[in-house]
């Protein structure tokens, strides 16, 4: 399920296997691959929910132009996970709305 040839980032050597946190669960991915790629390889397809209708969104353009893949990364909302490289120990959370930090704050 990993993207082999990214339209913007091209191909790259697999980095070392690292662990990261996703919504409280510990997952693994390869250092340097886009966060979205590591999430997809772990079966995560939903990255955020829209603020008005709470509709799920995931990777759409995969080149950093849309906002469907934005998530909260290390406490910072609106990170475009399709182009941001994975690093050891990152804390990644599903985003609810725009710039919301936690699900219960989205109301």
MMTF fields as JSON, N, C-alpha, C and O atoms, coordinates in Angstrom:
{
  "mmtfVersion": "1.0.0",
  "mmtfProducer": "UNKNOWN",
  "numBonds": 427,
  "numAtoms": 428,
  "numGroups": 107,
  "numChains": 1,
  "numModels": 1,
  "chainsPerModel": [1],
  "groupsPerChain": [107],
  "chainIdList": ["A"],
  "bondAtomList": [4, 2, 8, 6, 12, 10, 16, 14, 20, 18, 24, 22, 28, 26, 32, 30, 36, 34, 40, 38, 44, 42, 48, 46, 52, 50, 56, 54, 60, 58, 64, 62, 68, 66, 72, 70, 76, 74, 80, 78, 84, 82, 88, 86, 92, 90, 96, 94, 100, 98, 104, 102, 108, 106, 112, 110, 116, 114, 120, 118, 124, 122, 128, 126, 132, 130, 136, 134, 140, 138, 144, 142, 148, 146, 152, 150, 156, 154, 160, 158, 164, 162, 168, 166, 172, 170, 176, 174, 180, 178, 184, 182, 188, 186, 192, 190, 196, 194, 200, 198, 204, 202, 208, 206, 212, 210, 216, 214, 220, 218, 224, 222, 228, 226, 232, 230, 236, 234, 240, 238, 244, 242, 248, 246, 252, 250, 256, 254, 260, 258, 264, 262, 268, 266, 272, 270, 276, 274, 280, 278, 284, 282, 288, 286, 292, 290, 296, 294, 300, 298, 304, 302, 308, 306, 312, 310, 316, 314, 320, 318, 324, 322, 328, 326, 332, 330, 336, 334, 340, 338, 344, 342, 348, 346, 352, 350, 356, 354, 360, 358, 364, 362, 368, 366, 372, 370, 376, 374, 380, 378, 384, 382, 388, 386, 392, 390, 396, 394, 400, 398, 404, 402, 408, 406, 412, 410, 416, 414, 420, 418, 424, 422],
  "bondOrderList": [1, 1, 1, 1, 1, 1, 1, 1, 1, 1, 1, 1, 1, 1, 1, 1, 1, 1, 1, 1, 1, 1, 1, 1, 1, 1, 1, 1, 1, 1, 1, 1, 1, 1, 1, 1, 1, 1, 1, 1, 1, 1, 1, 1, 1, 1, 1, 1, 1, 1, 1, 1, 1, 1, 1, 1, 1, 1, 1, 1, 1, 1, 1, 1, 1, 1, 1, 1, 1, 1, 1, 1, 1, 1, 1, 1, 1, 1, 1, 1, 1, 1, 1, 1, 1, 1, 1, 1, 1, 1, 1, 1, 1, 1, 1, 1, 1, 1, 1, 1, 1, 1, 1, 1, 1, 1],
  "groupList": [{"groupName": "UNK", "atomNameList": ["N", "CA", "C", "O"], "elementList": ["N", "C", "C", "O"], "formalChargeList": [0, 0, 0, 0], "bondAtomList": [1, 0, 2, 1, 3, 2], "bondOrderList": [1, 1, 2], "singleLetterCode": "X", "chemCompType": "L-PEPTIDE LINKING"}],
  "groupTypeList": [0, 0, 0, 0, 0, 0, 0, 0, 0, 0, 0, 0, 0, 0, 0, 0, 0, 0, 0, 0, 0, 0, 0, 0, 0, 0, 0, 0, 0, 0, 0, 0, 0, 0, 0, 0, 0, 0, 0, 0, 0, 0, 0, 0, 0, 0, 0, 0, 0, 0, 0, 0, 0, 0, 0, 0, 0, 0, 0, 0, 0, 0, 0, 0, 0, 0, 0, 0, 0, 0, 0, 0, 0, 0, 0, 0, 0, 0, 0, 0, 0, 0, 0, 0, 0, 0, 0, 0, 0, 0, 0, 0, 0, 0, 0, 0, 0, 0, 0, 0, 0, 0, 0, 0, 0, 0, 0],
  "groupIdList": [1, 2, 3, 4, 5, 6, 7, 8, 9, 10, 11, 12, 13, 14, 15, 16, 17, 18, 19, 20, 21, 22, 23, 24, 25, 26, 27, 28, 29, 30, 31, 32, 33, 34, 35, 36, 37, 38, 39, 40, 41, 42, 43, 44, 45, 46, 47, 48, 49, 50, 51, 52, 53, 54, 55, 56, 57, 58, 59, 60, 61, 62, 63, 64, 65, 66, 67, 68, 69, 70, 71, 72, 73, 74, 75, 76, 77, 78, 79, 80, 81, 82, 83, 84, 85, 86, 87, 88, 89, 90, 91, 92, 93, 94, 95, 96, 97, 98, 99, 100, 101, 102, 103, 104, 105, 106, 107],
  "secStructList": [7, 7, 7, 1, 1, 5, 6, 6, 6, 5, 7, 7, 7, 7, 7, 7, 3, 3, 3, 3, 3, 3, 6, 6, 3, 3, 3, 3, 3, 3, 6, 6, 1, 5, 2, 2, 2, 2, 2, 2, 2, 6, 6, 7, 7, 7, 7, 3, 3, 7, 6, 6, 6, 7, 7, 3, 3, 7, 7, 1, 1, 1, 1, 1, 1, 1, 1, 6, 6, 3, 3, 3, 3, 6, 6, 3, 3, 3, 3, 3, 6, 6, 6, 1, 5, 7, 7, 6, 6, 7, 3, 3, 3, 7, 3, 3, 1, 1, 1, 7, 7, 1, 4, 4, 4, 7, 7],
  "xCoordList": [0.806, 0.0, 0.852, 0.301, 2.152, 3.0, 3.095, 3.139, 3.126, 3.3, 4.759, 5.667, 4.981, 6.342, 6.97, 8.183, 6.14, 6.658, 5.723, 4.685, 6.086, 5.27, 5.406, 6.519, 4.308, 4.384, 5.237, 5.752, 5.394, 6.202, 7.512, 8.574, 7.447, 8.626, 9.468, 10.593, 8.924, 9.581, 9.815, 9.049, 10.845, 11.16, 12.248, 12.973, 12.349, 13.373, 13.724, 12.933, 14.898, 15.336, 14.54, 14.251, 14.191, 13.508, 14.459, 15.609, 13.963, 14.743, 14.643, 14.109, 15.152, 15.074, 13.643, 12.882, 13.294, 11.965, 11.862, 12.699, 10.842, 10.66, 9.247, 8.361, 9.054, 7.721, 7.192, 7.949, 5.861, 5.193, 3.842, 3.381, 3.211, 1.923, 0.823, 0.945, -0.256, -1.423, -2.65, -3.034, -3.261, -4.442, -4.259, -5.18, -3.069, -2.786, -2.243, -1.791, -2.276, -1.732, -0.316, 0.007, 0.523, 1.88, 1.912, 1.495, 2.416, 2.531, 3.976, 4.805, 4.279, 5.615, 5.555, 4.577, 6.619, 6.765, 8.234, 9.074, 8.544, 9.931, 10.267, 9.567, 11.325, 11.766, 11.938, 12.564, 11.375, 11.508, 10.361, 10.173, 9.588, 8.441, 7.355, 7.313, 6.477, 5.406, 4.562, 4.306, 4.142, 3.313, 2.108, 1.769, 1.459, 0.275, 0.579, -0.265, 1.771, 2.155, 2.275, 1.814, 2.894, 3.042, 1.668, 1.424, 0.782, -0.565, -1.309, -1.934, -1.24, -1.914, -1.405, -2.192, -0.098, 0.489, -0.005, 0.023, -0.455, -0.998, -2.524, -3.148, -3.129, -4.574, -5.379, -6.607, -4.709, -5.408, -5.723, -4.819, -7.014, -7.425, -8.083, -8.165, -8.552, -9.203, -8.227, -7.674, -8.017, -7.071, -7.768, -7.267, -8.917, -9.647, -11.125, -11.546, -11.913, -13.353, -13.695, -13.14, -14.602, -14.985, -15.733, -16.372, -15.648, -16.243, -17.759, -18.413, -18.337, -19.793, -20.556, -21.517, -20.149, -20.883, -20.205, -20.749, -19.032, -18.249, -18.019, -18.089, -17.742, -17.477, -15.998, -15.141, -15.69, -14.299, -13.552, -14.117, -12.292, -11.411, -10.091, -9.677, -9.44, -8.139, -7.303, -7.535, -6.342, -5.469, -6.292, -7.012, -6.174, -6.876, -5.87, -5.773, -5.122, -4.215, -2.816, -2.134, -2.396, -1.08, 0.102, 1.216, -0.134, 0.968, 0.994, 1.707, 0.224, 0.261, -0.549, -0.344, -1.467, -2.24, -3.61, -4.095, -4.235, -5.551, -5.376, -4.248, -6.459, -6.354, -7.001, -7.272, -7.246, -7.926, -7.076, -7.633, -5.775, -4.914, -4.387, -3.544, -4.867, -4.305, -4.64, -5.735, -3.659, -3.801, -3.041, -2.345, -3.185, -2.434, -1.157, -1.214, -0.023, 1.266, 2.093, 2.406, 2.435, 3.195, 2.552, 3.24, 1.22, 0.467, 0.135, -0.574, 0.63, 0.388, -0.707, -0.535, -1.837, -2.907, -2.585, -1.677, -3.342, -3.275, -1.968, -1.543, -1.332, -0.106, -0.5, -1.27, 0.026, -0.266, 0.583, 1.759, -0.051, 0.681, 1.161, 1.994, 0.658, 1.091, 2.492, 3.108, 3.001, 4.334, 5.294, 6.471, 4.825, 5.695, 6.305, 5.576, 7.638, 8.293, 8.1, 8.081, 7.959, 7.814, 9.131, 10.197, 9.044, 10.217, 9.891, 8.733, 10.903, 10.76, 10.015, 10.329, 9.026, 8.352, 7.292, 6.764, 6.959, 5.919, 4.609, 4.302, 3.843, 2.518, 1.509, 1.439, 0.743, -0.18, -1.602, -1.905, -2.475, -3.871, -4.802, -4.503, -5.95, -7.012, -7.478, -7.608, -7.725, -8.156, -9.657, -10.205, -10.304, -11.745, -11.944, -11.702, -12.385, -12.527, -11.174, -10.192, -11.138, -9.895, -9.336, -10.041, -8.09, -7.357, -7.917, -7.615, -8.72, -9.208, -8.19, -7.591, -8.015, -7.001, -7.541, -6.84, -8.745, -9.314, -10.758, -11.413, -11.255, -12.622, -13.634, -14.567, -13.464, -14.444, -14.387, -15.276, -13.367, -13.286, -13.948, -14.058, -14.385, -14.885, -16.301, -16.77, -16.968, -18.341, -18.367, -19.442],
  "yCoordList": [-1.199, 0.0, 1.267, 2.365, 1.154, 2.344, 2.888, 2.127, 4.205, 4.859, 4.67, 5.005, 4.144, 3.877, 5.063, 5.261, 5.855, 6.984, 8.172, 8.272, 9.065, 10.227, 11.28, 11.519, 11.919, 12.882, 14.119, 14.735, 14.489, 15.658, 15.245, 15.748, 14.346, 13.938, 12.91, 12.619, 12.356, 11.335, 10.065, 9.766, 9.335, 8.135, 8.486, 9.467, 7.693, 7.942, 6.635, 5.692, 6.587, 5.404, 5.281, 6.279, 4.06, 3.848, 4.199, 3.76, 4.996, 5.302, 4.152, 3.087, 4.382, 3.341, 3.251, 4.215, 2.109, 1.893, 2.66, 2.49, 3.501, 4.317, 4.119, 3.636, 4.497, 4.46, 5.881, 6.837, 5.995, 7.277, 7.001, 5.86, 8.044, 7.896, 8.462, 9.561, 7.699, 8.159, 7.979, 6.851, 9.084, 9.063, 8.114, 7.387, 8.13, 7.341, 5.948, 5.287, 5.482, 4.164, 4.311, 5.3, 3.327, 3.331, 2.572, 1.416, 3.241, 2.661, 2.748, 3.386, 2.106, 2.168, 2.636, 2.408, 3.288, 3.732, 3.937, 3.734, 4.338, 4.569, 6.047, 6.887, 6.356, 7.736, 8.394, 7.831, 9.588, 10.343, 10.173, 11.012, 9.097, 8.955, 9.933, 10.297, 10.369, 11.272, 10.632, 9.428, 11.436, 10.939, 10.192, 9.116, 10.745, 10.111, 8.712, 7.822, 8.509, 7.202, 6.199, 5.063, 6.631, 5.751, 5.407, 4.266, 6.391, 6.141, 5.16, 4.217, 5.38, 4.492, 3.059, 2.113, 2.899, 1.565, 0.879, -0.348, 1.672, 1.132, 1.064, 0.798, 1.303, 1.182, 2.417, 2.355, 3.547, 4.784, 5.559, 5.983, 5.737, 6.427, 7.775, 8.619, 7.994, 9.255, 10.114, 9.671, 11.343, 12.253, 13.362, 13.833, 13.775, 14.853, 14.719, 13.938, 15.509, 15.602, 17.069, 17.95, 17.331, 18.711, 19.309, 18.591, 20.63, 21.288, 21.365, 21.235, 21.569, 21.736, 20.419, 20.254, 19.496, 18.243, 17.04, 15.937, 17.243, 16.157, 15.009, 13.833, 15.383, 14.386, 14.002, 14.87, 12.727, 12.287, 12.72, 12.764, 13.034, 13.386, 12.643, 12.327, 12.371, 11.701, 12.277, 13.406, 11.526, 12.012, 12.178, 11.268, 13.35, 13.628, 13.931, 13.191, 15.019, 15.414, 14.799, 14.556, 14.553, 13.964, 14.821, 14.315, 16.12, 17.008, 18.293, 19.237, 18.335, 19.48, 20.689, 21.781, 20.525, 21.664, 21.804, 22.919, 20.688, 20.759, 20.678, 20.705, 20.581, 20.484, 19.206, 19.106, 18.243, 17.035, 16.175, 15.437, 16.238, 15.384, 16.076, 15.514, 17.285, 17.996, 17.282, 16.752, 17.29, 16.662, 17.505, 18.456, 17.143, 17.789, 16.979, 15.798, 17.603, 16.931, 17.65, 18.833, 16.92, 17.482, 18.767, 19.738, 18.75, 19.865, 20.979, 21.917, 20.896, 21.941, 21.488, 20.482, 22.224, 21.842, 22.232, 23.022, 21.666, 21.997, 21.611, 22.284, 20.548, 20.054, 19.164, 18.218, 19.469, 18.699, 17.423, 17.427, 16.344, 15.104, 14.402, 13.499, 14.795, 14.138, 14.559, 13.88, 15.655, 16.117, 16.304, 16.595, 16.147, 16.313, 14.958, 13.981, 14.885, 13.613, 13.13, 13.913, 11.828, 11.179, 11.195, 10.985, 11.447, 11.407, 10.569, 10.46, 9.992, 9.191, 9.972, 11.132, 9.326, 9.896, 10.946, 11.529, 11.207, 12.204, 11.798, 10.613, 12.806, 12.583, 13.172, 14.387, 12.305, 12.684, 12.419, 11.355, 13.412, 13.278, 13.626, 14.482, 12.934, 13.274, 14.692, 15.076, 15.46, 16.848, 16.955, 16.329, 17.756, 17.998, 19.467, 20.338, 19.743, 21.118, 21.699, 20.975, 23.009, 23.698, 24.319, 25.039, 24.046, 24.595, 24.14, 24.75, 23.089, 22.564, 21.553, 20.797, 21.558, 20.687, 19.345, 18.337, 19.318, 18.088, 17.962, 18.966, 16.744, 16.506, 17.275, 17.862, 17.281, 17.942, 19.472, 20.144, 20.042, 21.49, 21.929, 23.128, 20.993, 21.339, 21.915, 22.402, 21.869, 22.394, 23.898, 24.496],
  "zCoordList": [0.0, 0.0, 0.0, 0.087, -0.093, -0.127, -1.543, -2.51, -1.658, -2.949, -3.359, -2.599, -4.533, -4.991, -5.725, -5.663, -6.424, -7.191, -6.979, -7.633, -6.072, -5.73, -6.832, -7.301, -7.26, -8.365, -8.074, -9.007, -6.823, -6.47, -5.811, -6.175, -4.859, -4.1, -4.838, -4.434, -5.925, -6.756, -5.94, -5.025, -6.26, -5.495, -4.483, -4.65, -3.459, -2.452, -1.77, -1.765, -1.203, -0.47, 0.817, 1.477, 1.166, 2.433, 3.559, 3.586, 4.483, 5.677, 6.67, 6.361, 7.835, 8.87, 9.389, 9.311, 9.909, 10.469, 11.784, 12.67, 11.912, 13.113, 13.651, 12.946, 14.903, 15.496, 15.614, 15.782, 15.52, 15.698, 16.333, 16.357, 16.844, 17.497, 16.62, 16.078, 16.488, 15.741, 16.635, 16.949, 17.042, 17.912, 19.095, 19.468, 19.675, 20.87, 20.616, 21.551, 19.369, 19.029, 18.492, 17.833, 18.775, 18.258, 16.937, 16.859, 15.897, 14.566, 14.098, 14.746, 12.969, 12.391, 10.943, 10.23, 10.54, 9.162, 8.886, 9.763, 7.671, 7.297, 7.386, 6.821, 8.088, 8.258, 6.887, 5.989, 6.743, 5.504, 4.523, 3.642, 4.661, 3.763, 4.207, 5.382, 3.306, 3.723, 4.834, 4.813, 5.787, 6.885, 6.332, 6.824, 5.319, 4.735, 4.216, 4.31, 3.67, 3.159, 4.303, 4.198, 5.389, 6.561, 7.142, 7.535, 7.194, 7.711, 6.809, 7.294, 5.516, 4.556, 4.684, 4.654, 4.825, 4.974, 6.247, 6.347, 7.217, 8.464, 8.439, 9.467, 7.278, 7.124, 7.48, 7.527, 7.736, 8.096, 6.818, 6.097, 6.55, 5.338, 5.627, 4.734, 6.855, 7.219, 8.011, 9.018, 7.552, 8.196, 8.959, 9.981, 8.466, 9.128, 8.84, 7.987, 9.581, 9.364, 9.133, 9.79, 8.206, 7.917, 9.103, 9.871, 9.246, 10.411, 10.349, 11.383, 9.183, 9.104, 9.089, 9.84, 8.258, 8.092, 8.744, 8.722, 9.318, 9.933, 8.94, 9.299, 7.678, 6.654, 6.664, 6.831, 6.49, 6.505, 5.247, 4.154, 5.422, 4.315, 4.483, 5.599, 3.356, 3.353, 2.242, 1.809, 1.777, 0.711, -0.564, -0.976, -1.181, -2.433, -3.535, -4.515, -3.375, -4.449, -4.288, -5.284, -3.074, -2.753, -3.198, -3.34, -3.42, -3.803, -2.971, -3.313, -1.883, -0.984, -1.416, -0.886, -2.368, -2.866, -2.213, -2.023, -1.869, -1.235, 0.285, 0.779, 1.011, 2.472, 3.007, 4.204, 2.144, 2.601, 3.527, 4.34, 3.439, 4.265, 5.52, 6.218, 5.823, 6.976, 8.28, 8.468, 9.165, 10.476, 11.492, 11.136, 12.747, 13.817, 14.018, 14.362, 13.806, 13.935, 14.996, 14.865, 16.034, 17.157, 17.686, 17.998, 17.78, 18.334, 17.366, 17.728, 16.145, 15.15, 14.174, 13.485, 14.107, 13.18, 11.738, 11.478, 10.818, 9.388, 8.705, 7.766, 9.157, 8.527, 7.351, 7.512, 6.182, 4.967, 4.983, 4.621, 5.412, 5.662, 4.397, 4.476, 3.243, 2.005, 1.573, 0.751, 2.106, 1.707, 2.887, 2.673, 4.11, 5.286, 5.635, 5.805, 5.744, 6.021, 7.459, 8.408, 7.578, 8.879, 9.632, 9.053, 10.93, 11.8, 13.031, 13.433, 13.608, 14.827, 15.902, 16.168, 16.519, 17.676, 17.405, 18.352, 16.151, 15.862, 16.521, 16.654, 16.932, 17.496, 16.511, 16.326, 15.894, 14.833, 15.304, 15.845, 15.088, 15.505, 14.358, 13.524, 14.337, 13.403, 13.701, 14.863, 12.663, 12.84, 12.602, 11.695, 13.43, 13.321, 12.983, 13.817, 11.76, 11.314, 10.951, 10.783, 10.834, 10.501, 11.773, 12.479, 12.058, 13.204, 14.552, 15.578, 14.568, 15.837, 16.36, 15.596, 17.646, 18.223, 18.707, 18.631, 19.19, 19.708, 19.263, 18.983, 19.195, 18.754, 19.597, 19.05, 20.92, 21.783, 21.681, 22.203, 21.023, 20.838, 19.528, 19.273, 18.706, 17.369, 17.379, 16.35, 18.484, 18.543, 18.592, 18.644]
}
